[in-house]
Amino acid sequence: MEKNYLFTGHNYDLYTPEAGCGYLKQTSSMPVRILYPELIVQGEKGAVMPPCPEHACHRNANAYDNIGMAFRMDLPPGAYHIEVTVLSRPEQTLISVSGMNAEQIALKTFWDAAMLIPRIHTAGFTGNVWSYDYINPRDYIEVEIEPAAPEWEVSVASIRVSSLPARTSTSCIPTIFTLGDSTVKSYIYEENLMSGWGQIFDDFFDRDKVSVLNYAMGGRSLSSMYREGRMNDLLLNSRPGDILLLQSGHNDEARGELDGPEARFGRGNTEATFQKWLDEYFIPAAALMDIRLILVSPMTRINGDATGADGIVYGGFTKSNSIDCPGLLKAAAARHGLPFIDLYQESIQYLEDVGGEAAKALFLSVEAGETPGKTNSGSYANGHPDNKCDGTHYKEALAKQFARIVAREALHRNLIPENYFRQDVLKALKTDDSCLLFPELSEDVQTGRNAYYRNQIEFLLKYGIMGRQADGCFHPAAPITVGEFQISLAKALHLSAFPGYDDLNDTARHLSPDLPHSLLREDSLLTRECMSWLVFRAFLAAFPPRTLDSGEISYQKPAYMTDYNGCGITPDDPDYDPNLTGESAMYYPLVPWEQLTDTASVSDTFSAAARECYRLGLIRSETGIRRGRMCNGTLFQPRCTVTREKAAKELYFLQALVHEIHEENDRYL
């Protein structure tokens, strides 16, 4: 099918159902836009909309309108190629389809943080012809042509709409797509400590049988996933019979002038608009493309800053000003006969099973020295820069459990074919055996105080950086020996063995002379001053320093250790997440070495290494710190014995440094 609408030498009226096309006084988008078609000049120069700054508005990055025109065409649901030929200057013209964001659908970047999923079907100009491929589940398309600034005019010569070729499912293996917000997203080492269930989900499947792609991104809601073209691109990249697991809710609750449902490109929804997005776009669009859609409710939040008893204070979709996204998704699934996975209720059950203390540790509670990664506000290295225990986002140890729940439900209810799963995963899911699915789970770090560093411990066990004790348990409070820490340290920093003096370059040898063997006995209990020497030596081997002509030492520093951590992401950035905001924060310790009160008690043998290790932020005070607060202590505690859980904390921090910032952070390669 092909339709051409010529504006040069042809006059169109206001849209009526009888005419089947025409200009609009009001768009059908959410929220609606009010336009002024009576100002359009039609003739041999096409349809020209003169500047009308008196009607334009610009409250913020998500709430602006430069007016322009909108043209509606009645068309059956389908996949279309749209071409708009303009007579105005392309760089001064914004074009979008049915309420989409003209600037965002034109971006030529990636959908994911690791830059593995490119934006393929994007909008753009070739000369004065703008084009876009669009999946249309409605019986009309509205093309909006808007000036990039209120003082400019826009003009259009023609609009051409043609059907895209039919897709085929014979050229490749099927795909499972996951789509949602930051709780589904795949994270990178730059953001280390955070994880989403979609990031873990792909590990469950046989990649020779099925591909798994995670299109989720932080800060997204149903409305923003549509407006930026994320869902549209996913649909265009799908094949008949593919599977889509869709979760949304945490950002649909957004309110305020910037993010609320009243803002043109806000993330927020009301219950009515949330339901409308599902009923009028997401569900029919998936059906149109013959995708098997599974609706997944968002998991609960918790109040991470709650104090008192061991109970959990839930903070998700239960407040009077919240919209019941889990309930709305469940109702939509019932209306349309779709499968529904109630991750909201299942997440509550799991958190109640592990208890409040463990639950708070599994969510994004961060203290100084846990991770060199960063959030929108800057580095986590000194604790959470927003001074909160984040009860929305969570760590990999919890992402694994949410992924398990989703996979278990999908398998038990035959929503995903059995042969797509890996055989070992299939066995674990059928018996609902978490330890079989995740062998790194240690029985003694699942609940209570022992779960405080559960995330770090599971990661290190998963990749063999640390091991269990003889009885099969981890024993987080037990001391660690020098020998065990040396072996683990080499693995964490991708060294073949703990480096000797001959393994260092000349500058590193000067900085780290050998010590008497008696000070580094493998069976000795590790102290903090000894740990600082070992860490500094290993760091010099992993990141060889050099001596400048001036005689100064130049350290080779990973990206995490530079001032880029202080650059905040602003609300107009496509990757901005409204749940993660605050002031900029740097990587380096807040309390200088000179202000620590017990450095005089550091042994002379270890003092130089301890000082440099601390200044580089590789070791930090373990007193005076608190999860959910950006604060440092003033004690180095040089003679304090290091426990296995504190060693795990240190090794987890260090292993991030050897990874590029854009690598997915559930990998250790």
C-alpha positions in Angstrom: 0.0 0.0 0.0 1.2 3.5 -0.8 -0.4 6.9 -0.2 0.9 10.3 -1.3 -0.3 13.6 0.1 0.8 16.6 -2.0 0.8 20.1 -0.4 2.2 22.1 -3.4 -0.8 23.5 -5.3 -3.2 21.5 -3.1 -5.3 22.8 -0.2 -6.4 20.5 2.7 -9.1 21.2 5.2 -9.4 20.3 8.9 -9.5 16.6 9.5 -12.9 14.9 9.4 -13.6 11.2 9.4 -15.3 11.6 6.0 -12.3 13.2 4.4 -9.9 10.7 6.0 -7.1 13.3 6.3 -6.5 16.9 7.2 -5.0 19.3 9.6 -5.6 19.1 13.4 -6.5 21.7 15.9 -5.7 19.2 18.6 -3.5 16.1 18.5 -4.5 12.7 19.9 -1.2 12.5 21.8 -1.0 12.3 25.6 -1.0 15.1 26.7 -2.8 16.7 23.7 -1.3 19.6 21.8 -3.4 22.6 20.8 -2.5 23.9 17.3 -3.6 26.8 15.0 -4.3 25.4 11.5 -6.1 28.6 10.6 -2.7 30.2 10.3 -1.4 27.8 7.7 -0.8 29.3 4.3 -1.4 26.9 1.4 -0.3 27.3 -2.2 2.4 26.6 -4.8 5.0 26.7 -2.0 3.3 23.9 -0.1 1.8 24.3 3.3 3.6 27.0 5.3 3.2 27.5 9.0 4.5 31.0 9.9 6.2 31.6 13.3 3.7 32.1 16.1 5.9 32.7 19.3 2.8 34.2 21.0 1.4 30.7 21.2 4.7 28.9 21.9 5.8 27.8 25.4 9.0 26.5 26.9 8.8 25.6 30.6 11.6 23.0 30.6 13.3 20.3 28.6 10.2 18.0 28.7 7.5 20.7 28.5 7.9 22.8 25.4 5.8 23.5 22.2 7.0 25.6 19.3 3.6 25.0 17.6 3.9 24.2 13.9 1.3 21.9 12.3 -0.1 18.3 12.6 -1.6 16.4 9.7 -3.7 13.3 10.3 -4.1 10.4 7.8 -6.5 7.5 8.3 -4.6 4.3 7.7 -5.1 0.7 8.7 -2.8 -0.7 11.4 0.5 -1.8 9.9 4.2 -1.3 9.5 4.9 1.8 7.4 7.7 3.8 5.9 7.0 7.5 6.2 8.7 10.2 4.1 8.1 13.9 4.6 9.5 16.4 2.1 10.0 19.8 3.6 10.6 23.2 2.0 11.9 24.8 5.2 15.5 24.2 6.3 15.9 20.7 7.7 18.1 21.9 10.6 15.2 24.2 11.6 12.5 21.6 11.3 11.4 18.9 13.8 9.3 16.1 12.6 7.6 13.4 14.6 4.9 10.8 14.4 1.9 10.5 16.6 3.3 12.2 19.7 6.9 10.9 19.5 9.9 13.0 20.5 11.4 14.3 17.2 14.9 14.8 18.7 15.1 11.4 20.4 13.9 9.3 17.5 16.7 10.9 15.4 19.5 9.8 17.8 22.0 7.4 16.2 23.4 5.9 19.4 22.5 2.7 21.4 19.6 1.5 23.4 21.7 0.0 26.2 24.6 1.3 28.4 27.0 -1.3 27.2 26.5 -0.2 23.6 25.6 -3.6 22.3 22.1 -2.8 20.9 22.3 -0.1 18.3 19.4 2.2 17.4 18.7 0.8 13.9 15.4 2.3 12.8 15.9 6.0 13.5 14.5 9.1 11.9 16.5 11.6 9.8 16.9 13.9 6.8 18.5 13.0 3.5 18.6 16.4 1.8 15.1 17.8 2.5 13.4 14.4 2.8 12.8 13.2 6.3 12.0 9.5 6.8 11.1 7.0 9.5 9.8 3.4 9.8 6.9 3.2 12.2 4.8 0.4 13.6 1.2 1.8 13.7 -1.3 -0.2 15.8 -4.0 2.5 15.5 -6.2 3.3 12.5 -4.5 6.7 11.8 -1.1 8.4 11.8 -0.4 12.0 12.8 2.7 13.6 11.3 3.8 16.6 13.4 6.0 19.3 11.7 7.3 21.8 14.2 10.0 24.6 14.1 13.1 24.0 16.2 12.6 27.5 17.6 9.4 29.6 17.9 10.7 32.3 15.6 11.1 30.0 12.5 8.5 28.9 10.0 8.1 25.4 8.7 6.7 24.3 5.4 5.9 20.9 3.9 5.7 19.8 0.2 4.5 16.2 0.6 4.0 13.2 2.8 4.4 9.7 1.4 3.3 6.6 3.4 4.1 3.1 2.1 3.9 -0.4 3.7 7.1 -2.0 4.8 7.9 -5.5 3.4 6.6 -8.4 5.4 9.0 -9.9 7.9 10.2 -13.5 7.8 11.1 -15.8 10.7 13.2 -18.2 8.7 16.5 -16.3 8.6 17.5 -16.4 12.2 16.8 -18.0 15.6 14.0 -16.5 17.7 14.5 -13.7 20.2 13.3 -13.1 23.7 13.1 -9.3 24.4 13.0 -7.7 27.8 11.8 -4.1 28.1 11.5 -1.9 31.1 13.1 0.6 33.4 16.2 0.7 35.6 15.0 -2.4 37.6 15.2 -4.5 34.3 18.2 -2.7 32.7 21.7 -4.2 32.1 24.3 -2.2 33.9 28.0 -1.5 33.1 31.0 -1.3 35.3 30.8 2.5 35.4 27.6 2.0 37.3 29.0 -0.9 39.3 26.9 -2.2 42.2 23.6 -1.8 40.5 21.9 -4.5 38.5 18.5 -5.4 36.9 16.8 -8.7 36.5 16.9 -8.4 32.7 20.7 -8.4 33.0 20.7 -11.8 34.6 17.8 -13.3 32.6 19.8 -13.9 29.5 22.2 -16.3 31.3 19.4 -18.8 31.6 19.1 -19.6 27.9 20.8 -21.7 25.2 22.1 -19.1 22.8 22.2 -21.7 20.0 18.4 -21.9 20.3 17.3 -18.3 21.2 18.7 -14.8 21.3 18.0 -12.7 24.4 18.1 -8.9 24.1 17.5 -6.4 26.9 16.1 -3.1 25.7 15.5 -1.8 29.2 16.9 1.5 30.3 16.8 3.6 33.5 14.1 6.3 33.9 11.7 4.8 31.4 8.0 4.5 31.6 5.4 3.4 29.1 5.1 6.9 27.7 8.9 7.5 27.3 9.5 4.0 25.9 7.1 4.9 23.2 8.1 8.5 22.6 11.8 7.9 22.2 11.1 5.1 19.7 12.5 2.3 21.9 9.4 0.0 21.5 9.1 0.9 17.8 12.7 -0.2 17.1 12.3 -3.4 19.1 9.2 -4.2 17.1 10.9 -3.5 13.8 13.8 -5.8 14.9 11.5 -8.6 15.9 10.2 -11.6 14.0 6.9 -13.4 14.2 6.8 -15.7 17.3 9.4 -13.7 19.3 8.7 -13.1 22.9 8.5 -9.8 24.8 8.5 -9.5 28.6 7.3 -5.9 29.4 7.6 -4.3 32.8 6.8 -0.7 33.7 5.6 1.2 36.8 8.4 2.9 38.8 8.7 5.9 36.6 5.0 6.0 35.5 4.4 7.4 39.0 6.5 10.5 38.3 4.9 13.9 39.1 5.9 17.5 38.8 6.4 20.0 36.0 9.3 18.2 34.5 8.3 14.6 34.6 4.6 14.5 35.3 1.9 13.4 32.9 1.1 17.1 32.0 4.6 17.6 30.6 4.7 16.9 26.8 7.6 14.4 27.1 7.2 13.6 30.8 7.6 10.1 32.1 4.6 10.2 34.5 1.2 8.7 33.9 -2.2 8.7 35.5 -4.1 5.5 35.9 -6.1 6.4 32.8 -3.1 7.2 30.6 -1.2 4.1 31.9 -4.1 1.9 30.9 -4.4 3.8 27.6 -0.8 3.2 26.6 -1.3 -0.5 27.2 -4.7 -0.8 25.5 -4.0 1.5 22.5 -0.3 1.0 21.8 1.8 -1.6 23.5 -0.6 -4.6 23.5 -2.0 -4.1 19.9 1.4 -3.2 18.5 2.9 -6.5 19.8 -0.1 -8.4 18.5 0.2 -6.6 15.1 3.8 -7.9 14.8 2.9 -11.3 16.1 5.0 -11.1 19.2 4.0 -13.1 22.3 3.7 -10.5 25.0 4.1 -11.3 28.7 3.2 -8.5 31.1 5.4 -8.4 34.3 4.5 -6.2 37.3 7.3 -4.1 38.8 8.8 -5.4 42.0 8.1 -3.7 45.3 10.3 -0.9 46.6 11.4 -0.7 50.2 12.0 2.2 52.5 15.8 1.8 52.7 16.2 4.4 55.4 13.6 2.9 57.7 15.0 2.1 61.2 13.7 -0.1 64.1 12.6 -3.7 63.9 13.8 -6.2 61.5 10.6 -5.9 59.4 10.5 -4.4 55.9 8.8 -1.1 55.2 7.5 -1.4 51.7 7.4 1.8 49.5 6.1 0.6 46.2 2.6 1.3 44.8 1.0 1.4 48.2 1.0 5.2 48.9 -2.1 7.3 48.4 -0.4 9.3 45.6 0.8 6.3 43.7 -0.9 4.6 40.8 -1.5 0.9 41.1 0.8 -0.2 38.2 0.9 -3.9 39.3 -2.9 -3.9 39.4 -3.3 -2.1 36.1 -0.9 -4.5 34.4 -2.8 -7.5 35.8 -6.1 -6.0 34.7 -4.8 -5.3 31.2 -3.6 -8.9 30.9 -7.0 -10.2 31.9 -8.8 -7.9 29.4 -6.6 -8.9 26.5 -6.1 -12.6 27.5 -2.3 -12.1 28.0 0.0 -13.9 30.5 0.9 -11.9 33.6 3.8 -12.5 36.0 3.2 -10.9 39.4 6.7 -10.0 40.3 5.3 -7.4 42.7 3.8 -10.0 45.1 6.6 -12.5 44.5 9.2 -9.9 45.4 7.4 -9.1 48.6 7.4 -12.8 49.5 11.1 -13.2 48.8 12.1 -10.2 50.9 9.9 -11.3 53.8 11.7 -14.7 53.6 15.2 -13.2 53.8 14.2 -10.6 56.4 14.5 -6.9 56.7 18.3 -6.7 57.4 19.2 -8.8 54.4 16.7 -7.0 52.2 18.2 -3.6 53.0 21.7 -4.9 52.2 20.4 -6.3 48.8 18.9 -3.0 47.7 21.2 -0.1 46.8 22.6 0.7 50.2 26.2 1.9 49.7 29.0 2.7 52.1 32.5 4.1 51.5 34.8 1.6 49.8 32.2 -0.7 48.3 32.5 0.3 44.6 34.3 2.8 42.4 31.3 3.1 40.2 29.1 6.1 39.9 25.5 7.3 39.7 24.1 10.5 38.1 25.3 12.4 41.1 28.9 11.2 40.9 31.1 8.5 42.5 29.8 5.9 45.0 33.4 5.5 46.3 32.7 7.5 49.5 29.1 6.2 50.0 25.9 7.2 48.3 26.2 10.8 47.0 22.5 11.3 47.5 22.8 10.4 51.2 20.1 7.7 51.0 19.6 4.0 51.1 18.0 3.6 47.7 14.9 1.3 48.1 14.1 1.2 44.3 17.4 0.0 42.8 19.3 -3.1 43.9 22.4 -5.2 43.6 23.2 -8.3 41.5 22.4 -10.7 44.4 18.8 -9.5 44.3 18.6 -9.2 40.5 19.4 -12.9 40.3 16.5 -13.8 42.5 14.0 -11.6 40.6 15.3 -13.1 37.3 14.8 -16.6 38.8 11.2 -15.7 39.8 10.4 -14.5 36.3 12.0 -17.4 34.6 10.4 -19.9 36.9 6.9 -18.5 36.3 7.5 -18.4 32.5 8.7 -22.0 32.5 6.0 -23.5 34.8 3.2 -21.8 32.8 4.7 -22.7 29.4 5.2 -19.1 28.4 8.7 -19.8 27.2 9.5 -23.1 25.5 11.5 -25.5 27.5 14.1 -26.1 24.8 15.1 -22.4 24.9 16.5 -22.9 28.4 20.0 -24.3 29.3 19.6 -27.9 30.6 21.2 -27.1 34.0 18.9 -24.1 34.4 15.9 -26.1 33.4 16.6 -28.7 36.1 17.1 -25.9 38.7 13.9 -24.1 37.8 11.8 -27.2 37.8 12.9 -28.0 41.3 13.0 -24.3 42.3 16.5 -24.9 43.7 18.2 -21.5 44.0 21.5 -23.1 45.0 21.4 -25.3 41.9 20.7 -22.3 39.7 23.3 -20.1 41.4 26.1 -22.3 42.9 27.7 -19.2 44.3 25.0 -18.9 47.0 26.4 -19.7 50.4 24.1 -20.9 53.1 25.6 -18.8 55.8 25.2 -15.4 54.0 21.6 -15.4 53.0 19.9 -13.7 55.9 20.6 -11.4 58.9 23.8 -9.6 59.6 25.8 -12.2 57.6 24.1 -11.0 54.4 25.6 -7.5 54.8 28.2 -8.1 52.1 26.2 -10.9 50.4 26.4 -9.2 47.0 30.2 -9.0 47.0 30.6 -12.6 48.4 28.4 -14.1 45.8 30.2 -12.3 42.9 33.6 -13.4 44.1 32.4 -17.0 44.7 30.8 -17.1 41.2 34.0 -16.3 39.5 36.4 -18.2 41.8 38.1 -15.1 43.1 37.5 -16.3 46.7 36.4 -19.7 47.9 34.5 -21.3 50.7 35.9 -22.9 53.8 36.3 -26.6 54.3 32.7 -27.0 55.6 31.2 -25.4 52.5 30.3 -22.2 54.2 31.9 -18.7 53.6 32.2 -17.6 57.3 32.1 -13.9 56.7 33.2 -12.9 60.2 36.3 -15.3 60.2 39.7 -13.8 59.7 41.5 -14.2 56.3 45.1 -15.2 55.9 47.8 -13.4 54.0 48.2 -16.4 51.6 44.5 -16.6 50.7 44.2 -12.9 50.2 47.3 -12.8 47.9 45.8 -15.5 45.7 42.4 -13.8 45.6 44.0 -10.4 44.9 45.9 -11.7 41.9 42.6 -13.1 40.5 40.7 -9.9 41.2 43.2 -7.8 39.2 43.6 -10.3 36.4 47.2 -11.2 37.4 48.6 -14.7 36.7 50.0 -14.7 40.3 50.7 -12.2 43.0 53.5 -10.1 41.6 57.1 -10.4 42.8 59.7 -7.7 42.7 60.9 -8.9 39.2 57.3 -8.6 37.8 57.3 -4.8 38.3 58.7 -2.1 36.1 61.5 0.2 37.4 59.2 2.8 38.8 57.0 0.3 40.6 60.1 -1.4 42.1 61.2 1.9 43.5 57.7 2.4 45.0 57.4 -1.2 46.3 60.6 -2.8 47.5 60.4 -6.4 48.7 59.7 -7.0 52.4 61.2 -9.7 54.6 59.4 -13.0 54.2 58.6 -13.1 57.9 56.2 -10.1 57.4 54.3 -11.9 54.7 53.9 -15.4 56.0 51.1 -17.1 54.1 49.6 -18.5 57.2 49.6 -15.2 59.1 46.3 -13.4 59.7 46.0 -10.4 57.4 46.1 -7.0 59.0 44.9 -3.7 57.3 48.5 -2.4 57.0 49.7 -5.6 55.4 46.6 -5.6 53.1 47.5 -2.0 52.0 51.0 -3.2 51.0 49.6 -6.2 49.1 47.0 -4.1 47.3 49.5 -1.3 46.4 52.0 -3.9 45.0 49.2 -5.6 42.9 47.9 -2.3 41.7 51.4 -1.3 40.5 51.6 -4.6 38.6 48.1 -4.2 37.0 48.6 -0.5 36.2 52.3 0.1 35.8 53.4 3.7 36.8 56.1 5.7 35.2 58.6 8.4 36.3 58.3 11.8 34.6 61.3 13.8 33.5 60.7 16.0 36.6 61.2 13.0 38.8 57.5 12.9 39.8 55.6 9.6 39.7 52.7 9.3 37.2 50.2 6.7 38.2 48.3 4.9 35.4 44.7 5.4 36.7 41.6 3.6 35.5 38.7 5.9 34.5 37.0 5.3 37.8 39.8 7.2 39.6 39.5 10.4 37.6 37.4 13.5 38.1 34.8 12.4 35.5 32.9 11.0 38.5 31.9 14.5 39.4 30.0 15.2 36.2 26.3 15.0 36.9 23.7 14.0 34.3 21.1 16.7 33.6 17.4 16.0 33.2 17.5 16.7 29.4 20.0 13.8 28.9 18.3 10.8 27.3 20.0 8.6 30.0 18.9 10.7 32.9 17.2 8.7 35.7 15.0 10.8 38.0 15.4 8.3 40.8 19.2 9.1 40.9 19.8 12.8 41.5 21.9 15.0 43.7 25.1 16.9 43.9 28.3 15.9 42.1 30.7 13.6 44.1 34.3 12.7 43.5 36.1 9.4 43.8 39.0 10.3 46.1 38.7 9.9 49.9 36.9 12.8 51.7 39.3 12.6 54.6 43.0 13.1 53.5 45.7 10.8 54.8 47.0 13.7 56.9 43.8 14.0 58.8 43.6 10.3 59.8 44.3 10.2 63.6 46.2 6.9 63.9 48.7 6.9 61.0 51.6 7.2 63.5 50.9 3.6 64.5 51.4 2.2 61.0 54.6 0.1 61.0 57.5 1.8 59.3 57.7 -1.2 56.9 54.2 -0.6 55.6 53.8 3.1 56.0 54.8 4.3 52.5 52.5 1.7 50.8 49.7 2.4 53.2 49.8 6.1 52.5 49.9 5.8 48.7 47.2 3.0 48.8 45.0 5.3 50.8 45.6 8.4 48.7 44.7 6.4 45.6 41.4 5.5 47.2 42.3 1.7 47.0 41.7 1.3 50.8 39.5 3.4 53.0 38.6 3.8 56.6 36.2 1.1 57.9 35.1 3.2 60.9 32.8 6.2 60.8 31.2 5.0 57.6 27.5 4.2 57.1 25.5 2.7 54.3 23.3 5.4 52.7 25.6 8.2 53.7 28.5 9.8 51.9 31.0 9.9 54.8 34.5 8.7 55.7 36.1 7.7 58.9 39.3 9.1 60.5 40.9 5.8 61.6 43.1 3.6 59.5 43.3 0.8 62.0 46.6 -0.6 60.8 46.9 -3.6 63.2 43.2 -4.6 62.8 42.7 -8.1 61.5 40.8 -8.3 58.2 37.7 -10.6 58.2 36.7 -12.6 55.1 33.7 -10.3 54.4 35.9 -7.2 54.6 38.4 -8.9 52.3 35.4 -9.6 49.9 34.5 -5.9 50.0 38.0 -4.8 49.1 38.4 -7.4 46.3 35.0 -6.5 44.8 36.0 -2.9 44.7 39.4 -3.7 43.1 38.1 -6.0 40.5 36.0 -3.3 38.9 39.1 -1.2 38.2 40.5 -3.7 35.6 37.2 -3.6 33.6 36.4 -1.0 31.0 33.6 1.3 32.2 31.2 0.1 29.4 31.5 -3.6 30.1 28.4 -5.2 31.5 29.1 -5.5 35.3 27.8 -9.1 35.7 30.8 -10.3 33.7 34.3 -11.1 35.0 36.5 -11.8 32.0 
